[in-house]
């Protein structure tokens, strides 16, 4: 059972559902330790006073908001929470929207939502109603000291909360040049569309997230294991270089599509060879000799 991160209630209308939040992700990141190369001793992180240059003990660090340049108001965790107790204790649903309306660009971090004591019945009611209607709940929630926009959605028998990025945090894509929607205006031919469609069909499969792995992480750990086994725990090795592909200025799209289909075992349709028409020989008029 993962560690409970937050305890409160889902509120929609006059209905309250006591719930707890649990982390929905477990990041398997490579954690590199900074070392002093002279003696391989770890290099620590220190909280330093920027004026005196001296280290500050953890118990002497407080949270301050700058209201004027160089002037701060100090707030304790209890004061931050008391500023709006209701906001810090509820997932406040403000609307229900169609599930496909929210762009994936807005999704941020996932959390599992579990029912609290005596909340099972209303939890099930909300879950099944949302499932039946194909809706996602849009809500406000405060986690730690920051308010988030969030989406509560149904995944199997669980409610899952995804924190969302605010609209103001999203960059406008209008300044990024991309080809127009019309393929013909981009110079794409019909036979290229047919080949690309066939390739997409050949590569289509059921979504099974467990079959995908962090290959970079695996390769790094294999290199670490190899160095430890060889007793080379401190040496720096040269990376193995692969044969570089020579770039070509001319891209034969049809050829690339055919190669891709062949690699996937797909059967690309061969374009029927057009019969070469022999052009009739032109009759040339006899030249006149110069007088």
VOPAGU-2260 file (C-alpha; in pm, 1 decimal, decimal comma):
REM VOPAGU-2260
SITE   aa  ch    i         X         Y         Z
SITE  UNK   A    0       0,0       0,0       0,0
SITE  UNK   A    1     153,8     335,7    -101,0
SITE  UNK   A    2     185,8     617,2     151,0
SITE  UNK   A    3    -118,9     841,0     190,0
SITE  UNK   A    4     -36,2    1190,8      59,6
SITE  UNK   A    5    -351,8    1387,3     136,5
SITE  UNK   A    6    -675,0    1341,4     325,0
SITE  UNK   A    7    -993,5    1538,0     269,8
SITE  UNK   A    8   -1316,3    1513,4      71,8
SITE  UNK   A    9   -1456,3    1538,4    -278,7
SITE  UNK   A   10   -1731,3    1800,2    -285,8
SITE  UNK   A   11   -1982,0    1837,2    -567,2
SITE  UNK   A   12   -2303,8    2024,4    -501,6
SITE  UNK   A   13   -2397,7    1942,9    -142,7
SITE  UNK   A   14   -2240,2    1597,6    -154,1
SITE  UNK   A   15   -1919,7    1526,0      39,7
SITE  UNK   A   16   -1714,9    1210,1     -13,9
SITE  UNK   A   17   -1432,4    1152,1     235,8
SITE  UNK   A   18   -1126,6    1046,5      34,3
SITE  UNK   A   19    -751,3    1000,8      48,8
SITE  UNK   A   20    -496,4    1065,3    -226,7
SITE  UNK   A   21    -215,5     822,4    -306,9
SITE  UNK   A   22      67,1     873,6    -558,2
SITE  UNK   A   23     -18,8     734,9    -899,9
SITE  UNK   A   24     339,3     723,4   -1029,3
SITE  UNK   A   25     668,0     579,1    -914,6
SITE  UNK   A   26     954,3     746,4   -1095,8
SITE  UNK   A   27    1244,0     513,6   -1167,6
SITE  UNK   A   28    1497,0     786,6   -1237,3
SITE  UNK   A   29    1872,4     758,0   -1248,9
SITE  UNK   A   30    2008,0     934,5    -941,7
SITE  UNK   A   31    2366,0    1048,4    -992,9
SITE  UNK   A   32    2571,8    1153,6    -690,0
SITE  UNK   A   33    2803,1    1449,3    -734,8
SITE  UNK   A   34    3160,0    1344,7    -644,1
SITE  UNK   A   35    3491,8    1516,5    -587,9
SITE  UNK   A   36    3710,3    1349,6    -851,3
SITE  UNK   A   37    4022,5    1393,5    -637,5
SITE  UNK   A   38    3911,9    1151,3    -364,6
SITE  UNK   A   39    3568,0    1029,7    -490,6
SITE  UNK   A   40    3397,3    1176,5    -180,8
SITE  UNK   A   41    3030,9    1279,5    -223,4
SITE  UNK   A   42    2969,5    1652,1    -268,7
SITE  UNK   A   43    2681,4    1756,5     -41,0
SITE  UNK   A   44    2412,3    2020,4     -82,3
SITE  UNK   A   45    2411,5    2302,7     171,7
SITE  UNK   A   46    2151,0    2568,7     251,7
SITE  UNK   A   47    2364,8    2880,2     265,0
SITE  UNK   A   48    2281,6    3232,9     379,7
SITE  UNK   A   49    2345,8    3444,0      67,4
SITE  UNK   A   50    2477,6    3737,6     267,2
SITE  UNK   A   51    2702,2    3567,5     523,8
SITE  UNK   A   52    2792,5    3259,8     318,1
SITE  UNK   A   53    2732,2    3042,8     625,2
SITE  UNK   A   54    2519,4    2727,4     635,2
SITE  UNK   A   55    2169,3    2769,7     783,4
SITE  UNK   A   56    2027,0    2492,7    1008,2
SITE  UNK   A   57    1702,5    2339,5     883,0
SITE  UNK   A   58    1507,7    2456,0    1190,0
SITE  UNK   A   59    1599,4    2820,1    1116,3
SITE  UNK   A   60    1452,5    2818,2     764,3
SITE  UNK   A   61    1107,8    2978,5     723,5
SITE  UNK   A   62     883,0    3056,7     424,3
SITE  UNK   A   63     857,9    3416,4     314,5
SITE  UNK   A   64     671,7    3598,8      36,2
SITE  UNK   A   65     836,3    3909,2    -110,9
SITE  UNK   A   66     576,6    4190,7    -117,9
SITE  UNK   A   67     834,4    4461,6    -206,6
SITE  UNK   A   68    1187,8    4428,2    -331,2
SITE  UNK   A   69    1391,6    4300,0     -36,2
SITE  UNK   A   70    1091,0    4294,2     203,1
SITE  UNK   A   71     920,3    3970,1     304,5
SITE  UNK   A   72     619,8    3847,7     501,6
SITE  UNK   A   73     692,9    3523,1     689,9
SITE  UNK   A   74     414,5    3261,5     689,8
SITE  UNK   A   75     410,2    2934,8     883,8
SITE  UNK   A   76     254,1    2614,8     742,6
SITE  UNK   A   77     -35,0    2653,2     989,6
SITE  UNK   A   78    -100,1    3012,0     873,7
SITE  UNK   A   79     -93,0    2908,6     507,9
SITE  UNK   A   80    -345,7    2633,3     578,3
SITE  UNK   A   81    -570,8    2860,0     789,9
SITE  UNK   A   82    -592,1    3119,9     508,6
SITE  UNK   A   83    -854,7    2899,6     337,4
SITE  UNK   A   84    -919,3    2582,1     535,4
SITE  UNK   A   85   -1196,2    2462,1     301,4
SITE  UNK   A   86    -970,0    2488,8      -3,7
SITE  UNK   A   87    -696,4    2283,2     162,1
SITE  UNK   A   88    -934,2    2002,3     259,9
SITE  UNK   A   89   -1152,0    1947,4     -47,2
SITE  UNK   A   90   -1135,4    1843,1    -408,2
SITE  UNK   A   91   -1397,0    2095,7    -514,0
SITE  UNK   A   92   -1574,1    1981,9    -833,3
SITE  UNK   A   93   -1698,0    2281,1   -1032,2
SITE  UNK   A   94   -1801,1    2116,7   -1361,0
SITE  UNK   A   95   -1836,4    1793,3   -1557,2
SITE  UNK   A   96   -1706,0    1784,6   -1915,3
SITE  UNK   A   97   -1684,4    1524,1   -2192,4
SITE  UNK   A   98   -1381,4    1301,9   -2142,8
SITE  UNK   A   99   -1229,5    1373,3   -2484,7
SITE  UNK   A  100   -1250,5    1752,5   -2443,4
SITE  UNK   A  101    -934,0    1791,7   -2233,2
SITE  UNK   A  102    -616,7    1797,9   -2440,4
SITE  UNK   A  103    -338,6    1562,8   -2319,5
SITE  UNK   A  104    -111,6    1870,3   -2311,4
SITE  UNK   A  105    -286,9    1983,4   -1992,2
SITE  UNK   A  106    -232,9    1661,2   -1791,2
SITE  UNK   A  107      41,0    1669,1   -1529,1
SITE  UNK   A  108      64,7    1430,6   -1228,0
SITE  UNK   A  109    -166,6    1135,2   -1146,4
SITE  UNK   A  110    -309,7    1042,5    -804,4
SITE  UNK   A  111    -530,9     753,3    -699,9
SITE  UNK   A  112    -841,6     860,5    -509,6
SITE  UNK   A  113    -957,3     611,8    -243,4
SITE  UNK   A  114   -1278,6     637,9     -36,6
SITE  UNK   A  115   -1244,2     727,0     330,1
SITE  UNK   A  116   -1446,4     596,1     625,4
SITE  UNK   A  117   -1817,7     557,0     533,2
SITE  UNK   A  118   -1748,6     706,5     191,1
SITE  UNK   A  119   -1772,8     387,1     -16,3
SITE  UNK   A  120   -2137,2     425,0    -123,0
SITE  UNK   A  121   -2113,4     784,0    -246,8
SITE  UNK   A  122   -1773,5     709,6    -406,1
SITE  UNK   A  123   -1933,1     425,1    -607,0
SITE  UNK   A  124   -2230,0     647,8    -697,9
SITE  UNK   A  125   -2006,7     923,9    -836,3
SITE  UNK   A  126   -1781,7     676,0   -1019,8
SITE  UNK   A  127   -2062,6     489,1   -1193,2
SITE  UNK   A  128   -2254,3     806,2   -1281,2
SITE  UNK   A  129   -1942,2     954,0   -1443,6
SITE  UNK   A  130   -1875,0     625,6   -1625,2
SITE  UNK   A  131   -2235,0     606,8   -1756,5
SITE  UNK   A  132   -2232,9     967,2   -1877,8
SITE  UNK   A  133   -1875,6     956,1   -2015,7
SITE  UNK   A  134   -1779,4    1259,6   -1810,7
SITE  UNK   A  135   -1467,8    1392,4   -1637,7
SITE  UNK   A  136   -1496,0    1613,3   -1329,5
SITE  UNK   A  137   -1306,9    1944,5   -1330,1
SITE  UNK   A  138   -1204,9    2051,2    -980,2
SITE  UNK   A  139    -988,9    2277,4    -766,7
SITE  UNK   A  140    -754,3    2125,0    -509,0
SITE  UNK   A  141    -476,8    2260,7    -287,2
SITE  UNK   A  142    -175,3    2030,9    -246,6
SITE  UNK   A  143      86,6    2151,9      -0,5
SITE  UNK   A  144      86,8    2529,1     -60,1
SITE  UNK   A  145     -29,2    2543,6    -421,0
SITE  UNK   A  146    -375,2    2536,8    -574,0
SITE  UNK   A  147    -417,5    2314,8    -878,5
SITE  UNK   A  148    -678,0    2271,6   -1144,8
SITE  UNK   A  149    -752,4    1899,1   -1162,8
SITE  UNK   A  150    -949,2    1639,0   -1354,4
SITE  UNK   A  151   -1112,8    1345,5   -1174,0
SITE  UNK   A  152   -1172,5    1053,7   -1409,6
SITE  UNK   A  153   -1271,7     687,5   -1400,1
SITE  UNK   A  154   -1006,0     420,3   -1452,9
SITE  UNK   A  155   -1147,4      70,9   -1403,2
SITE  UNK   A  156   -1298,9      72,1   -1053,4
SITE  UNK   A  157   -1082,8     361,1    -931,9
SITE  UNK   A  158   -1127,3     733,8    -943,4
SITE  UNK   A  159    -803,3     898,7   -1052,9
SITE  UNK   A  160    -717,6    1265,3   -1011,0
SITE  UNK   A  161    -486,1    1427,5   -1263,2
SITE  UNK   A  162    -349,6    1770,3   -1182,1
SITE  UNK   A  163    -380,2    1999,3   -1483,9
SITE  UNK   A  164    -170,3    2283,6   -1613,3
SITE  UNK   A  165    -338,6    2624,1   -1605,2
SITE  UNK   A  166    -425,3    2776,3   -1941,5
SITE  UNK   A  167    -183,7    3061,4   -1862,3
SITE  UNK   A  168     100,4    2806,2   -1833,9
SITE  UNK   A  169      49,0    2673,6   -2186,2
SITE  UNK   A  170     253,6    2822,2   -2468,4
SITE  UNK   A  171      66,5    2943,9   -2774,3
SITE  UNK   A  172     146,0    2721,5   -3071,4
SITE  UNK   A  173      40,7    2971,3   -3338,8
SITE  UNK   A  174     398,7    3095,6   -3387,3
SITE  UNK   A  175     530,5    2743,7   -3456,0
SITE  UNK   A  176     529,9    2673,7   -3829,5
SITE  UNK   A  177     379,1    2340,9   -3934,6
SITE  UNK   A  178     250,6    2211,2   -4271,7
SITE  UNK   A  179    -115,3    2289,5   -4352,4
SITE  UNK   A  180    -390,3    2028,2   -4311,3
SITE  UNK   A  181    -409,4    1972,6   -4686,3
SITE  UNK   A  182    -159,5    1701,4   -4783,4
SITE  UNK   A  183    -163,7    1798,5   -5150,7
SITE  UNK   A  184     -51,4    2152,3   -5069,9
SITE  UNK   A  185     245,3    1991,7   -4889,8
SITE  UNK   A  186     335,4    1795,7   -5202,7
SITE  UNK   A  187     226,7    1454,7   -5068,3
SITE  UNK   A  188     112,6    1215,8   -5341,0
SITE  UNK   A  189    -180,2     971,1   -5325,2
SITE  UNK   A  190      41,1     661,7   -5344,6
SITE  UNK   A  191     248,2     793,1   -5051,5
SITE  UNK   A  192     -72,0     834,1   -4846,8
SITE  UNK   A  193    -173,0     475,9   -4929,6
SITE  UNK   A  194     168,8     340,1   -4828,0
SITE  UNK   A  195     172,1     543,0   -4502,5
SITE  UNK   A  196    -181,2     421,6   -4420,1
SITE  UNK   A  197     -73,8      61,4   -4476,4
SITE  UNK   A  198     230,2     111,6   -4251,0
SITE  UNK   A  199      13,9     258,4   -3971,5
SITE  UNK   A  200    -225,2     -38,4   -3999,0
SITE  UNK   A  201      63,3    -287,3   -3986,5
SITE  UNK   A  202     206,1    -118,7   -3675,4
SITE  UNK   A  203    -130,2     -89,1   -3496,6
SITE  UNK   A  204    -169,6    -301,7   -3183,0
SITE  UNK   A  205    -349,7    -309,6   -2849,1
SITE  UNK   A  206    -214,1     -65,5   -2589,3
SITE  UNK   A  207     -12,5    -264,7   -2335,4
SITE  UNK   A  208     198,6     -17,0   -2133,0
SITE  UNK   A  209     392,0    -293,8   -1957,9
SITE  UNK   A  210     566,3    -397,3   -2279,8
SITE  UNK   A  211     753,6     -66,2   -2304,0
SITE  UNK   A  212    1071,9     -18,0   -2102,3
SITE  UNK   A  213    1317,9     259,5   -2025,2
SITE  UNK   A  214    1599,5     123,5   -2243,2
SITE  UNK   A  215    1832,1     411,8   -2160,7
SITE  UNK   A  216    1802,1     332,4   -1788,3
SITE  UNK   A  217    1865,7     -38,4   -1856,2
SITE  UNK   A  218    2172,4      38,9   -2069,4
SITE  UNK   A  219    2318,4     268,8   -1802,1
SITE  UNK   A  220    2266,9       5,0   -1529,6
SITE  UNK   A  221    2424,7    -262,7   -1754,4
SITE  UNK   A  222    2727,1     -34,3   -1800,6
SITE  UNK   A  223    2750,2      19,2   -1421,8
SITE  UNK   A  224    2734,7    -357,8   -1362,1
SITE  UNK   A  225    3003,4    -416,0   -1626,5
SITE  UNK   A  226    3236,7    -156,3   -1469,2
SITE  UNK   A  227    3186,1    -298,3   -1117,8
SITE  UNK   A  228    3257,1    -652,5   -1241,0
SITE  UNK   A  229    3576,2    -529,8   -1409,3
SITE  UNK   A  230    3684,0    -339,3   -1097,0
SITE  UNK   A  231    3674,3      -9,0   -1286,7
SITE  UNK   A  232    3449,7     184,9   -1054,0
SITE  UNK   A  233    3627,1     517,8   -1095,6
SITE  UNK   A  234    3753,1     517,1   -1453,7
SITE  UNK   A  235    3586,5     704,4   -1732,9
SITE  UNK   A  236    3531,3     492,5   -2042,1
SITE  UNK   A  237    3488,9     608,9   -2396,3
SITE  UNK   A  238    3138,0     555,0   -2533,4
SITE  UNK   A  239    3103,5     292,0   -2800,9
SITE  UNK   A  240    3044,7     458,7   -3135,0
SITE  UNK   A  241    2800,3     319,2   -3382,2
SITE  UNK   A  242    2839,4     344,8   -3756,4
SITE  UNK   A  243    2705,0     682,0   -3856,3
SITE  UNK   A  244    2450,1     703,3   -4133,1
SITE  UNK   A  245    2548,3     943,6   -4406,2
SITE  UNK   A  246    2287,4    1214,1   -4443,6
SITE  UNK   A  247    2126,6    1250,1   -4782,3
SITE  UNK   A  248    1990,6    1571,0   -4926,6
SITE  UNK   A  249    1736,6    1380,9   -5133,8
SITE  UNK   A  250    1458,2    1200,8   -4946,4
SITE  UNK   A  251    1277,7     931,4   -5142,1
SITE  UNK   A  252     962,1     907,0   -4932,2
SITE  UNK   A  253     819,7     611,3   -5124,1
SITE  UNK   A  254    1143,1     417,3   -5080,9
SITE  UNK   A  255    1145,5     485,6   -4704,1
SITE  UNK   A  256     782,5     376,2   -4672,7
SITE  UNK   A  257     849,5      54,3   -4867,1
SITE  UNK   A  258    1151,3     -23,6   -4648,5
SITE  UNK   A  259     944,4      40,6   -4334,5
SITE  UNK   A  260     667,9    -191,5   -4454,0
SITE  UNK   A  261     921,0    -462,4   -4539,6
SITE  UNK   A  262    1080,1    -428,0   -4195,2
SITE  UNK   A  263     740,6    -472,3   -4026,0
SITE  UNK   A  264     653,6    -768,4   -4249,1
SITE  UNK   A  265     383,9    -569,0   -4423,5
SITE  UNK   A  266     313,4    -625,1   -4789,5
SITE  UNK   A  267     348,2    -299,6   -4971,0
SITE  UNK   A  268     159,6    -277,3   -5296,8
SITE  UNK   A  269     381,4    -242,3   -5594,6
SITE  UNK   A  270     279,8      27,3   -5834,6
SITE  UNK   A  271     190,2    -126,8   -6171,3
SITE  UNK   A  272     460,7     -60,1   -6425,9
SITE  UNK   A  273     333,1     171,1   -6694,1
SITE  UNK   A  274     389,7      56,7   -7048,6
SITE  UNK   A  275     649,7     274,3   -7212,7
SITE  UNK   A  276     505,5     442,7   -7515,8
SITE  UNK   A  277     736,8     482,2   -7808,3
SITE  UNK   A  278     717,8     831,8   -7946,3
SITE  UNK   A  279     691,8     843,6   -8326,4
SITE  UNK   A  280    1003,7     973,6   -8500,6
SITE  UNK   A  281     970,3    1330,4   -8623,0
SITE  UNK   A  282    1008,5    1395,7   -8994,2
SITE  UNK   A  283    1270,2    1659,5   -9047,5
SITE  UNK   A  284    1254,6    1887,3   -9347,7
SITE  UNK   A  285    1562,2    1876,6   -9578,1
SITE  UNK   A  286    1798,4    2166,9   -9514,9
SITE  UNK   A  287    1860,1    2411,7   -9797,3
SITE  UNK   A  288    2215,1    2462,1   -9900,6
SITE  UNK   A  289    2349,6    2809,9   -9876,6
SITE  UNK   A  290    2390,3    2972,6  -10212,0
